[in-house]
Amino acid sequence: MAKKHSPRFLTIVEAARQEIQECSAVEISALMADGAVIIDVRERHEFDAGHLSGAIHIGKGVIERDIEKHDFDTAHKLVLYCGGGFRSAIAAKSLKDMGYDQVVSLWGGWRSIVAEGLPTTVSQ
């Protein structure tokens, strides 16, 4: 069953999607092979319950504060995902506003990762 999001939230998501790049789960493996960093922006408990193998966690609520702790060049390809692609779109727009010009949001998020059968890891 799909989540019901508020109209104001959906307006922000759609505005962000107009300004960012997006990819599909089918493209993730190639992006990772090309050196992209995969960032899970979900809540910590969501990440711990299961995440794309090789992804790092930086929650959406702190990504602007914490992204520079990781010393990524602003030209490095960063692929963000959340549960379905909504939160990651907003986070990608925020990073783009901060000067990261190779940030991409995974449309479909975690659900598309699982549906595509990509390798996942559960945190211990």
C-alpha positions in Angstrom: 0.0 0.0 0.0 1.4 3.4 -1.0 1.9 6.0 1.6 -0.3 9.1 1.5 1.8 12.2 1.6 0.5 15.7 2.3 -0.1 18.0 -0.7 2.5 20.6 0.6 5.1 17.9 1.0 4.4 16.6 -2.6 4.7 20.2 -3.9 8.2 20.5 -2.4 9.2 17.1 -3.8 8.0 17.9 -7.3 9.7 21.3 -7.3 13.0 19.6 -6.2 12.6 17.0 -8.9 12.5 19.7 -11.5 16.0 20.9 -10.5 17.9 17.6 -9.9 19.1 14.6 -11.7 17.4 11.2 -11.0 18.3 7.7 -11.8 16.7 4.3 -11.5 17.8 1.2 -9.5 18.8 -0.4 -12.8 21.5 2.3 -13.1 22.9 2.0 -9.5 25.5 -0.8 -10.2 27.0 1.1 -13.1 27.1 4.3 -11.1 28.9 2.5 -8.2 31.3 0.9 -10.7 32.1 4.4 -12.0 33.0 5.5 -8.4 29.7 7.1 -7.3 29.2 7.3 -3.5 25.8 6.0 -2.5 24.2 7.8 0.5 21.2 6.5 2.3 19.3 9.5 3.7 16.7 7.6 5.6 16.4 7.5 9.4 19.1 5.4 11.2 16.6 2.7 12.2 15.6 2.3 8.5 19.3 2.1 7.4 20.1 -0.5 10.2 17.1 -2.7 9.1 18.5 -3.0 5.6 20.4 -0.9 3.1 22.1 -1.1 -0.2 25.5 -2.8 0.3 28.2 -0.3 0.1 26.0 2.7 1.0 26.8 5.1 3.8 24.3 6.7 6.1 23.8 10.5 6.3 20.3 11.2 7.4 18.3 13.8 5.5 17.8 15.8 8.7 21.6 16.4 9.0 23.0 16.0 5.5 23.7 19.7 5.0 25.6 19.8 8.3 27.4 16.5 7.9 28.2 16.2 4.2 31.5 18.0 4.5 32.7 15.7 7.3 33.1 13.1 4.5 35.5 15.3 2.4 33.7 14.6 -0.9 34.7 16.9 -3.7 31.8 19.0 -5.0 32.3 17.3 -8.4 32.1 13.8 -7.0 29.1 11.8 -8.1 26.8 11.3 -5.1 23.7 9.1 -5.4 21.1 9.6 -2.6 18.2 7.3 -1.8 15.4 7.1 0.8 12.4 4.9 0.9 10.7 5.9 -2.3 12.6 8.9 -3.8 10.8 11.8 -2.1 13.2 12.6 0.8 16.2 12.0 -1.4 15.0 14.4 -4.0 14.7 17.2 -1.4 18.1 16.3 0.0 19.7 16.2 -3.5 18.2 19.7 -4.2 19.8 20.9 -0.9 23.2 19.5 -1.8 22.9 21.0 -5.3 22.2 24.4 -3.6 25.4 23.9 -1.6 27.5 23.5 -4.8 27.5 19.7 -5.3 27.0 19.5 -9.0 27.0 15.7 -9.5 24.3 14.8 -7.0 21.6 12.3 -8.1 18.4 11.0 -6.4 17.3 7.4 -6.9 13.7 7.5 -7.9 11.9 4.6 -6.2 14.5 4.5 -3.4 14.8 1.5 -1.1 11.7 -0.1 -2.6 13.2 -0.1 -6.1 16.5 -1.5 -4.7 14.7 -4.4 -3.2 12.5 -4.9 -6.3 15.6 -4.9 -8.5 17.2 -7.6 -6.3 20.3 -5.5 -5.6 22.7 -6.6 -2.8 21.6 -5.4 0.6 23.1 -5.5 4.1 21.5 -5.4 7.6 23.5 -3.5 10.2 24.4 -5.5 13.3 
